[in-house]
Amino acid sequence: MIEVTDADFEAEVIGADLPVLVEFTADWCPPCRQMGPVLKALASEEGDRLKVVQLDVDANPGTTNAYKVLSMPTFMVFRGGEPVKAIVGARAKRRLLEELADVL
């Protein structure tokens, strides 16, 4: 899974050809850590349809503030450079896939 920063967010997410699932995460957030294996599995299984990246909110306040992220984990799907969906809170993989079905 790719880690993005304020510096490369535009290149990795806004300019991506595929839809991008961004997890806004933090080291101190237990539900964020729980999502690690789920997102790794999602990245390997859906890699041809979806790019999965993480952004550390503490190290990258510019992007975090630009998208008004207040809770961790927050997941945002970007397509064509625009955020098209936001999901707040940890999810089981099956449920996350169900919620992403309309944007994949």
C-alpha positions in Angstrom: 0.0 0.0 0.0 1.3 3.4 -0.9 1.8 6.2 1.6 1.1 9.6 0.2 2.0 13.1 1.6 1.0 16.7 1.1 3.9 16.9 -1.4 2.9 14.0 -3.7 -0.9 13.9 -3.1 -1.7 15.7 -6.3 0.5 13.4 -8.4 -0.5 10.1 -6.7 -4.2 10.8 -6.1 -5.5 13.8 -8.1 -3.7 12.8 -11.2 -4.3 9.0 -11.0 -6.0 7.1 -13.8 -7.9 4.7 -11.5 -10.2 5.7 -8.7 -8.2 6.1 -5.5 -9.2 5.1 -2.0 -7.4 7.4 0.5 -7.3 6.4 4.1 -6.7 9.4 6.3 -5.0 7.7 9.3 -2.9 8.3 12.4 -0.4 6.1 14.4 -2.4 6.8 17.6 -5.7 5.5 16.1 -6.5 1.9 17.0 -9.3 1.5 14.4 -6.9 2.8 11.8 -4.4 0.1 12.7 -7.3 -2.5 12.4 -7.9 -1.4 8.9 -4.3 -2.1 7.7 -4.9 -5.8 6.8 -8.3 -5.0 5.2 -6.8 -2.3 3.0 -3.8 -4.4 2.0 -6.2 -7.2 1.0 -8.3 -4.7 -0.9 -5.3 -3.3 -2.7 -4.1 -6.7 -3.8 -7.6 -8.0 -4.8 -8.9 -4.8 -6.5 -5.6 -3.3 -7.7 -6.7 -3.3 -11.4 -9.8 -1.2 -10.5 -8.8 0.8 -7.5 -5.6 2.4 -6.1 -5.4 2.3 -2.3 -3.2 4.8 -0.4 -2.8 6.1 3.1 -2.2 9.6 4.3 -0.9 10.3 7.9 -3.0 13.2 9.1 -0.4 14.3 11.7 2.4 14.5 9.2 0.3 16.0 6.4 -2.0 18.7 7.8 -2.4 20.6 4.5 -4.3 17.8 2.7 -6.1 16.8 5.9 -7.4 20.4 6.3 -8.2 20.9 2.6 -10.6 18.0 2.7 -12.0 18.9 6.2 -11.1 15.5 7.7 -11.9 15.5 11.4 -12.2 11.8 12.4 -10.0 8.8 11.9 -10.1 6.7 9.9 -11.8 8.6 7.1 -11.8 7.0 3.7 -12.3 9.2 0.6 -12.6 7.9 -3.0 -11.2 10.3 -5.6 -12.2 9.8 -9.3 -11.0 12.2 -12.0 -9.3 14.3 -9.3 -12.4 15.0 -7.3 -13.6 13.4 -4.1 -16.8 11.4 -4.9 -17.4 9.5 -1.7 -16.4 9.7 2.0 -16.8 7.0 4.7 -15.9 7.6 8.3 -15.0 4.7 10.6 -13.5 1.2 10.4 -15.3 -1.4 8.3 -15.1 -5.1 7.6 -13.7 -5.7 4.1 -17.0 -7.0 2.9 -18.9 -4.0 4.1 -16.3 -1.6 2.8 -16.5 -3.2 -0.7 -20.3 -2.9 -0.6 -20.0 0.8 0.2 -17.5 1.3 -2.6 -19.5 -0.6 -5.2 -21.1 2.5 -6.7 -17.8 4.2 -7.3 -15.7 1.3 -8.7 
